[in-house]
Amino acid sequence: MTQERTATITIYTHPECSYSSAAKDDFVKQGVDFHEIDVTLHPEAVPDLEQLTGGERITPVIVEGDTVTVGYHGVG
């Protein structure tokens, strides 16, 4: 049985954030495709990040469809 994934996952990251690294590593290990936005390389994305977090500059922020997860506690 093949499961289709239609939702694109976007991860807002910061290179000094160990949780950002853990999220990326886990997604890679599980073969999950994602689009990374490193806010140090793309400072224009910071307002989007702040909107998703209620004004905070917290990473990682994982967006999958309409679901937004602030922080990372492992792949569920």
PyMOL commands that place a pseudoatom at each C-alpha (Angstrom):
pseudoatom trace, name=CA, resn=MET, resi=1, chain=A, elem=C, hetatm=0, pos=[0.000, 0.000, 0.000]
pseudoatom trace, name=CA, resn=THR, resi=2, chain=A, elem=C, hetatm=0, pos=[1.379, 3.392, -0.973]
pseudoatom trace, name=CA, resn=GLN, resi=3, chain=A, elem=C, hetatm=0, pos=[0.598, 6.472, 1.045]
pseudoatom trace, name=CA, resn=GLU, resi=4, chain=A, elem=C, hetatm=0, pos=[0.574, 9.706, -0.921]
pseudoatom trace, name=CA, resn=ARG, resi=5, chain=A, elem=C, hetatm=0, pos=[1.785, 12.859, 0.739]
pseudoatom trace, name=CA, resn=THR, resi=6, chain=A, elem=C, hetatm=0, pos=[0.278, 15.950, -0.757]
pseudoatom trace, name=CA, resn=ALA, resi=7, chain=A, elem=C, hetatm=0, pos=[1.189, 18.431, 1.972]
pseudoatom trace, name=CA, resn=THR, resi=8, chain=A, elem=C, hetatm=0, pos=[4.469, 20.256, 1.632]
pseudoatom trace, name=CA, resn=ILE, resi=9, chain=A, elem=C, hetatm=0, pos=[6.427, 20.630, 4.852]
pseudoatom trace, name=CA, resn=THR, resi=10, chain=A, elem=C, hetatm=0, pos=[8.261, 23.877, 5.493]
pseudoatom trace, name=CA, resn=ILE, resi=11, chain=A, elem=C, hetatm=0, pos=[10.713, 24.186, 8.381]
pseudoatom trace, name=CA, resn=TYR, resi=12, chain=A, elem=C, hetatm=0, pos=[11.884, 27.589, 9.598]
pseudoatom trace, name=CA, resn=THR, resi=13, chain=A, elem=C, hetatm=0, pos=[15.334, 27.033, 11.101]
pseudoatom trace, name=CA, resn=HIS, resi=14, chain=A, elem=C, hetatm=0, pos=[18.312, 28.758, 12.667]
pseudoatom trace, name=CA, resn=PRO, resi=15, chain=A, elem=C, hetatm=0, pos=[21.815, 27.237, 12.378]
pseudoatom trace, name=CA, resn=GLU, resi=16, chain=A, elem=C, hetatm=0, pos=[22.526, 27.596, 16.117]
pseudoatom trace, name=CA, resn=CYS, resi=17, chain=A, elem=C, hetatm=0, pos=[19.288, 25.836, 17.121]
pseudoatom trace, name=CA, resn=SER, resi=18, chain=A, elem=C, hetatm=0, pos=[19.854, 22.195, 18.075]
pseudoatom trace, name=CA, resn=TYR, resi=19, chain=A, elem=C, hetatm=0, pos=[16.115, 21.492, 17.757]
pseudoatom trace, name=CA, resn=SER, resi=20, chain=A, elem=C, hetatm=0, pos=[16.196, 22.744, 14.156]
pseudoatom trace, name=CA, resn=SER, resi=21, chain=A, elem=C, hetatm=0, pos=[19.059, 20.350, 13.445]
pseudoatom trace, name=CA, resn=ALA, resi=22, chain=A, elem=C, hetatm=0, pos=[17.244, 17.460, 15.138]
pseudoatom trace, name=CA, resn=ALA, resi=23, chain=A, elem=C, hetatm=0, pos=[14.072, 18.089, 13.139]
pseudoatom trace, name=CA, resn=LYS, resi=24, chain=A, elem=C, hetatm=0, pos=[15.943, 18.186, 9.845]
pseudoatom trace, name=CA, resn=ASP, resi=25, chain=A, elem=C, hetatm=0, pos=[17.962, 15.078, 10.708]
pseudoatom trace, name=CA, resn=ASP, resi=26, chain=A, elem=C, hetatm=0, pos=[14.849, 13.112, 11.677]
pseudoatom trace, name=CA, resn=PHE, resi=27, chain=A, elem=C, hetatm=0, pos=[12.974, 14.118, 8.527]
pseudoatom trace, name=CA, resn=VAL, resi=28, chain=A, elem=C, hetatm=0, pos=[15.961, 13.152, 6.352]
pseudoatom trace, name=CA, resn=LYS, resi=29, chain=A, elem=C, hetatm=0, pos=[16.311, 9.773, 8.134]
pseudoatom trace, name=CA, resn=GLN, resi=30, chain=A, elem=C, hetatm=0, pos=[12.613, 9.059, 7.580]
pseudoatom trace, name=CA, resn=GLY, resi=31, chain=A, elem=C, hetatm=0, pos=[12.707, 10.162, 3.949]
pseudoatom trace, name=CA, resn=VAL, resi=32, chain=A, elem=C, hetatm=0, pos=[10.326, 13.069, 4.515]
pseudoatom trace, name=CA, resn=ASP, resi=33, chain=A, elem=C, hetatm=0, pos=[10.695, 15.847, 1.948]
pseudoatom trace, name=CA, resn=PHE, resi=34, chain=A, elem=C, hetatm=0, pos=[10.738, 19.364, 3.331]
pseudoatom trace, name=CA, resn=HIS, resi=35, chain=A, elem=C, hetatm=0, pos=[11.563, 22.922, 2.363]
pseudoatom trace, name=CA, resn=GLU, resi=36, chain=A, elem=C, hetatm=0, pos=[13.949, 24.676, 4.751]
pseudoatom trace, name=CA, resn=ILE, resi=37, chain=A, elem=C, hetatm=0, pos=[13.929, 28.398, 5.402]
pseudoatom trace, name=CA, resn=ASP, resi=38, chain=A, elem=C, hetatm=0, pos=[17.047, 29.354, 7.362]
pseudoatom trace, name=CA, resn=VAL, resi=39, chain=A, elem=C, hetatm=0, pos=[16.108, 32.728, 8.841]
pseudoatom trace, name=CA, resn=THR, resi=40, chain=A, elem=C, hetatm=0, pos=[19.771, 33.815, 8.937]
pseudoatom trace, name=CA, resn=LEU, resi=41, chain=A, elem=C, hetatm=0, pos=[20.006, 33.368, 5.167]
pseudoatom trace, name=CA, resn=HIS, resi=42, chain=A, elem=C, hetatm=0, pos=[16.485, 34.675, 4.522]
pseudoatom trace, name=CA, resn=PRO, resi=43, chain=A, elem=C, hetatm=0, pos=[15.826, 37.499, 7.008]
pseudoatom trace, name=CA, resn=GLU, resi=44, chain=A, elem=C, hetatm=0, pos=[12.834, 38.552, 4.903]
pseudoatom trace, name=CA, resn=ALA, resi=45, chain=A, elem=C, hetatm=0, pos=[11.097, 35.416, 6.276]
pseudoatom trace, name=CA, resn=VAL, resi=46, chain=A, elem=C, hetatm=0, pos=[11.320, 36.598, 9.903]
pseudoatom trace, name=CA, resn=PRO, resi=47, chain=A, elem=C, hetatm=0, pos=[7.942, 38.426, 9.774]
pseudoatom trace, name=CA, resn=ASP, resi=48, chain=A, elem=C, hetatm=0, pos=[6.309, 35.181, 8.549]
pseudoatom trace, name=CA, resn=LEU, resi=49, chain=A, elem=C, hetatm=0, pos=[7.998, 33.277, 11.383]
pseudoatom trace, name=CA, resn=GLU, resi=50, chain=A, elem=C, hetatm=0, pos=[6.789, 35.819, 13.933]
pseudoatom trace, name=CA, resn=GLN, resi=51, chain=A, elem=C, hetatm=0, pos=[3.254, 35.623, 12.572]
pseudoatom trace, name=CA, resn=LEU, resi=52, chain=A, elem=C, hetatm=0, pos=[3.272, 31.830, 12.947]
pseudoatom trace, name=CA, resn=THR, resi=53, chain=A, elem=C, hetatm=0, pos=[4.599, 31.990, 16.530]
pseudoatom trace, name=CA, resn=GLY, resi=54, chain=A, elem=C, hetatm=0, pos=[2.507, 34.856, 17.856]
pseudoatom trace, name=CA, resn=GLY, resi=55, chain=A, elem=C, hetatm=0, pos=[5.368, 37.350, 17.704]
pseudoatom trace, name=CA, resn=GLU, resi=56, chain=A, elem=C, hetatm=0, pos=[8.209, 35.156, 18.946]
pseudoatom trace, name=CA, resn=ARG, resi=57, chain=A, elem=C, hetatm=0, pos=[11.480, 34.401, 17.153]
pseudoatom trace, name=CA, resn=ILE, resi=58, chain=A, elem=C, hetatm=0, pos=[11.526, 30.698, 17.929]
pseudoatom trace, name=CA, resn=THR, resi=59, chain=A, elem=C, hetatm=0, pos=[12.868, 27.895, 15.754]
pseudoatom trace, name=CA, resn=PRO, resi=60, chain=A, elem=C, hetatm=0, pos=[12.121, 25.412, 14.486]
pseudoatom trace, name=CA, resn=VAL, resi=61, chain=A, elem=C, hetatm=0, pos=[8.654, 26.122, 13.230]
pseudoatom trace, name=CA, resn=ILE, resi=62, chain=A, elem=C, hetatm=0, pos=[7.245, 23.293, 11.150]
pseudoatom trace, name=CA, resn=VAL, resi=63, chain=A, elem=C, hetatm=0, pos=[4.368, 24.024, 8.787]
pseudoatom trace, name=CA, resn=GLU, resi=64, chain=A, elem=C, hetatm=0, pos=[2.494, 21.143, 7.185]
pseudoatom trace, name=CA, resn=GLY, resi=65, chain=A, elem=C, hetatm=0, pos=[-0.626, 22.265, 5.379]
pseudoatom trace, name=CA, resn=ASP, resi=66, chain=A, elem=C, hetatm=0, pos=[-2.719, 24.149, 7.935]
pseudoatom trace, name=CA, resn=THR, resi=67, chain=A, elem=C, hetatm=0, pos=[-0.847, 22.650, 10.891]
pseudoatom trace, name=CA, resn=VAL, resi=68, chain=A, elem=C, hetatm=0, pos=[1.844, 24.752, 12.572]
pseudoatom trace, name=CA, resn=THR, resi=69, chain=A, elem=C, hetatm=0, pos=[4.155, 23.211, 15.172]
pseudoatom trace, name=CA, resn=VAL, resi=70, chain=A, elem=C, hetatm=0, pos=[6.400, 25.494, 17.193]
pseudoatom trace, name=CA, resn=GLY, resi=71, chain=A, elem=C, hetatm=0, pos=[9.428, 23.646, 18.525]
pseudoatom trace, name=CA, resn=TYR, resi=72, chain=A, elem=C, hetatm=0, pos=[10.326, 20.019, 17.965]
pseudoatom trace, name=CA, resn=HIS, resi=73, chain=A, elem=C, hetatm=0, pos=[9.795, 16.920, 20.076]
pseudoatom trace, name=CA, resn=GLY, resi=74, chain=A, elem=C, hetatm=0, pos=[10.485, 14.164, 17.530]
pseudoatom trace, name=CA, resn=VAL, resi=75, chain=A, elem=C, hetatm=0, pos=[8.681, 12.774, 14.507]
pseudoatom trace, name=CA, resn=GLY, resi=76, chain=A, elem=C, hetatm=0, pos=[5.231, 11.585, 15.538]
for i in range(1, 76): cmd.bond("trace and resi %d" % i, "trace and resi %d" % (i + 1))
show_as sticks, trace
zoom trace
